[in-house]
């Protein structure tokens, strides 16, 4: 093997080719900058067994690709060059496009309410890239560090990691397929825990069902309306004053009685636990934690106190085994109340009233040596959520060894799948987030976490009936299937949007429950082999470049799900790109324009069952259906895994794994059990075989499971007639089904309409989105060359706003703007958008946004406040107004961001988040420009303005945000003397 020490360039700079050694199994290599770096690396928290990463194996193979490194000022950059035409995936829980080529991600677990496609840090960290080479062979690379890490895929065919020194990188492959890479990865980081079967049903959640009566009302309605559902969730309001492990005495007075009733109706109950423990003497959790000294310490050695839902809170230090045991004991006692599953939220960990949204990086964890010893929070931040989930999982398991734990975690790291499922966080009720949810679920699967799904319908804001119905139709086929919505939004249960949407939801969930035998089998394979449950369409043929960017279809084993996530395009109208080979379409006589189309790959058999209302209804004596699609050779194979759906007896052989085979000889097709594993006796049940013929046509036969069943193929003429009849029946169903009303105007508790489509300006170096209907708000402002998203906004708040007065929320921020003129060429020409909004008393706010062709680096905003007409009672022209530009910029790296400017008097200013709110005027006013700088990114957002129009500049640091306000003078206005602020933005490299 080649071992090459780095070439020393300067006192603190080294560079060179990394040294390597084979580990774990053939095709897996560990790379380090030097032998000293190998010794200095921290223990692995991603590997199941850290020693596997540190123990060489005998091998005569060498890596196909060897990374290079560059170390400077304590930062280690690793680069891996791959062939042109390589496609990148993975990177964990990320928003945006499926193919990650051209993107950049920062692994830093962050509470990211209402994230957008350009958000670079979400709730989980997976410093992992799956590379699919032009040949279809695939390679995985893991930067095995818990620290903040930049994954830079902006240079085609190059993977680059940058994180504090020293850390190893692990490569897996190249292997023959992406699936083989994920199987090899699972040998290192472990596979998904085997979920209890009930957890694969539909889950209904809300922040919050605020009483046990409301919970019973919701669950009763599911049964009354015959909509399948297995699980109901309790958010934070079930607690007594948000104190974990307690119950509100008035609203949830007898949780055990509640859960007993739910169990009788076939429901399971999941309850939330957050890491923030209220600082309150007499509260048993706080008292026992203080006695056992379990809290994370501030830099001065005292317990760190941060604000969360209960108020001042302390946080358990899960890096210590004694603390994990302490938490597990609390969980064990909690389970006695009838708790079926636990939801770990806010475990990034989130801290309110903090610029960074989390605790100080200088906080101290007294970790055990096996996880890295005593370290600052910057070292353990990204694994805090995973360690909490581990503690919760272990507590549940110890409470009842005959039941499989079910834990859901918001924060996570590589390896979290061993302990918990996950969801994609606080998304929004809009079509963009619906579309994005498919890619996000797939990326998590490609990063080792197959048990994942979004908040169906969107968490923030109000879904329209069509959006909710379409989202449920797609979400019903995701591995984890849960509807969830935010407090103060409209009801988001399936029946809340009218009869048409309710019927789509019912059909979609019945379809899911039919496929539960197949989905459960896929999870068994994922648990045993590390394969994803939902995988991108290109998994069917990794060599086919047409498939690599498909985002509206995905695979569940050999089942291809093709859906539309566009508001005005139905699934049956889409141009579907199918992989090569035989793909046969089918349905269960449930065709609907809003339901996905289903295709089965030729050569496959998949099991299905009746459309039960809940998993508990199903039993092994139910009829079993096999969907059979022959390949060009006239054969098909498939498997079915069965056990009691819970517990661990399957590990002792108490299961049944059946391999079915279908073979054609002449006009006869024979279906039989090819082989079987496990000690379970085959149930006595009828077997219904559906042989797909194409075009929706099929023939069927009945028999007993385990017996040989034969089907005689119809003649070509008969098949042609069957296809025609099937198509006629399918079209008749589409015509007769009730469409969901295309209602985009919806009422809202918040006055928020998230379903409208923002106007996009895209030219030069900028992409911006504007929502005219709420204050003309600019909700995103992405700089394409640097990959930075400077505005990251909820549609109804933040982003770029304007006001007409000095008070915090004066007129202008919520008014409906009218689009006066729009020039959106999308071809390199000048793009502009002119809007105006009436704010009362004859006053109008006007704004022109433009990206000029002759200066495409600049994003320009010209705003004015003018009196267009003055009527009686308006105050005439004596009304004092002040034009305020109020952008809320996102800090990607809050502790590394600052504002810099030179004042009119020549003085230099540099302001950091701890400087609080400050105002500058007169000679201290920035002299025409100021910059928001990010040291991690090495870029600054320069805001230039006409100093003659601006009388006041204000800085306000928020939680992970900063306002850079420009204020005009305060005076009356007229048509002839409007108030104006003209300014522009440009991203520049910092020196």
C-alpha positions, 0 to 999 in steps of 0.5 A: 500500500502507498503511504505518503506523508504530507509535504510541509509548505509552511509552519501551519500548512500541509498538503498531500495525498492521504495515507490509507489502510483497508478496514471492515471488509473488501473495498472499504478504506480509511484515509488519514492525512498522516500517521499522527493524524490517525492516532489523533482522530476522535472515536467514531460515533457513526460506526456501530463499533468504533474499533472497526474503523480503527482496525486494519484488515488484510487485503491486497487491493488498493483504492481506485481513488485516493483523496488529497488533503490540505490543512491550514489554520486547524482546518482540514480540507479533503478532496476526491476527484472522480470521472466527468459525468459522476452524479452526487447524492446523499448528504443526509437531510437536505432540502432542494434537488435530488441530485446534489451536484452543484450544491453545498451543505454545512453539517450543523444541526439547526432548528430551521422552521420553514426552510427553503430549497437553498437552506444549507443546514437542517436538523440532522448531519450526514457528512456523507456523499454517494457518487454514481459514476458514469458506468453505474458503479458507485462509491460512497465517502464518509467524513467521520467527524462530529464537528461542523463540516462543509460538503462542497459539491459545486465543482463537477466531479469533485467531492470536498469536505472541510472541517476542523482537524483531524478526522479520517474519511472512509470510502466504500467501493466502487461497487457494482451499484449504489445499493451495494454501497449502502449495504457496505455502509450499513456494515459500518454504521448499522441498519435501521431498527426493525420497526413494529408493524403498527408504526408503518400505518398512518399517523395523525398528529397536531400541535396540539390535540389539547385534551384527551376528549379531543384525542378521542374525538379525532380517533373516533372520526377516523373509524367512523369515516373508515379512513385507515389510521393506527397512531395518534400523537400528543405534542407538548401541550399534554404536559403540566407546564411543558415539564417532561414526564408529566401530564396536565391534570385537567386535560390529560388527567388519566393517560393510562385510561386514555391509552387503554381506550385507544388500544381497544379502538386499534390505536397506538399513542405517541408522546413527546419528550424534549431535552430541556428540563425546567429549572424548578426545585420540587420538579422530580426530574430536575431534582433527581438530575441535580442530585446525579449531576447530569446537566451540561455545564457552561464554560464556568462549570455551572449548569448551563441554563437556556430558554425553551418551552417551560422557561429556564431549562437545563439539558442532560449531558447524553455523552455520559453513560450514567446520564443515558441510564438516568434518562432511560430510567425516566423513560422506563417509568413513563412507559407505564402510563401506556406510552407506545412510542416517544417523540424526541423534538427540539434536540438539536438542541434548540435554545430560544433567545439565542442568536445561534438557536442553540447553546454556546459552543463553549459549553462543556460535555463530560463525555465518556472516553469511548465517545471522545471524553471531555469536549466543548459543545462544538464537538458534540453538538451534531450527535446530541440528538442521536445520543438522546434518541439512543437513551430514549430507545434503550429506556423503552426497550428495558421497559418491555423486552417483548416490544420493539421501541418506536422513537422519532427524532428531529435531530440526528447524525450518521447512525441515528437509524439504529435508534429512531425514525425521523421526519423532515422537520417544520416544512410549509404548506405549499407546492414547493415543499410537497415537491421537495419532500420526495427528494428529502425522503430519498436522500435520507434513505441514501444516507442510511436512514430509510424510516423517514417522511415529511409532515404530510400537508405541511406543518406551517400555514394552511394547505388547500384541499388540492395540495393536501389531497395530492400530498396525502396521495404521495405521502401514503407511499412514503416509508414513514407516513404522518400528517402534522400541522402547526398551532393556529393553522386550520384543521388538517385532518383528512376530512377537513378539506371537503368530501372530495379531498377526504375520498382521495385521502381514504383511497390513498391510505387504503392503498398503503394498507394494501401494500403493508405486507410489501412495505414490512418486507422491505423494512426487514430487508433494510434491517438485515441488509442496509438497503433503502426502502424508498429509492430513487428511480435511477436505482432500477438502472444506474447506467441510464443518465435519463433517470438520475434527476427524476424527482417525481417518481421513486421505487419501493423495491420493484414497485415504481410510484409516479406522482405529480407534485405540480398544482396544475398537472395530474399524475395521469397527464404526466410524461413518465420516464420509465427505466428500460425493461418491462414495466406494467401499470396496475391499480386496485380499481382506485384510479384517481387523477390525484393518486400516483400511477403504479408500475411493477417491474417485469420479473417481480412478484409483490405481496399485498393484502386487504385495505384494513382500517388499522394494522390490528385488523389484519391477521395471518389468516387473511387472504394474500394477494400476489401481483405478478409481472413476468419479464421477457424470459417469462419468469418472476420472483418475489419475497414476503416476510412475516412474523408477529409484527412486534418483539424479537422472536424473529431473531430466534427464527420465529418468522416466515420468509417466503420466496415465490416464483412464477414461470411460463411454459408455452401458454401456462404460468405456474406460481409456487413457493420456491423456498422458505425460511423460518420456523413459523408454520404457513397460515391456512389462507387463500392466495389470490394471484393477479398476473399483469398483462400490460395496459392495465389488463390482468388475469387472476386465479385463486388457490391456497397459499403454499400450493402450486397455482396455474394460470392459462394465458389468454390469446393475443386477441383476447389480451387486446380486448382485455387491454381495451376494456381495461382502458375504457374502465380506467377512463370511465373511473377518471371521468366519474370521480369527483375532482378536488376543487381547485381552491387557492383562496383559503381562510386562515387564523393567521391571515396567511395564504401559503398556497399561492405561487411566488413570482420568481426573478431569475437573471445574472447571478440572482434568483429571487422570489416575491409574494405580492399578496402580503406586503410584496415580501421578498421571501428568498434571495439566492446568489447562484455562484456562491450558493448562498441564500441570504433571505430565508423567510416564512411567507407571512413574516421576515424576508424583505419587508417595507414599512411606512412608519417608525413603529415596529409593524407600521403599514406596508408589511401586510398589505396586498400589492398589485403587480404594475409591470413585470418583465421576466425574460429568463434569457439573460435580459433585464428582469424587473418587477414593479409593484405597489400597495395602498396603505391608506389615506391616499398613500402608496408604497411602490417598489421596483426590483430589477436585475440589469443585463449590463450589471448581472451581479447586482440585485437592485431595489428602488422603493418610494412612498408617495401620496397619490390622492388626498381625500377628506379625513386623510390628514392632508399632506400633514401626515408624517411618514418614514420609509423603512427597508427592513430585510431579515437576513439568515445567518448561515454561521451565526458565530462567524458572521459580522457587519463591517462598514466605514462611516461618513466620518471615516471611522471603521466599524465591525459589529458581531451578534453580541453587540445587540441592537444599534442605530447609526446616523449623522457622521456615524452613518455608513458611507453609502455601503455596509457588508454582512460577512460570513467568515466560514463562507469567505463571502460578504453581502454588500448593501450599497445605498444612496446616502442622501436618501438614508437618514438612519441605519439600524442593526438588530441581531435575532436568533440566527438572523440579522436586520440591516434596516435603512430609514428615510427621514420622517416627513409628509409626502406628495406626488411631487416629493416622495420618500425614496430609498434606492439600494442594491446587493452584491456578493463579494469575496472577502479578503 
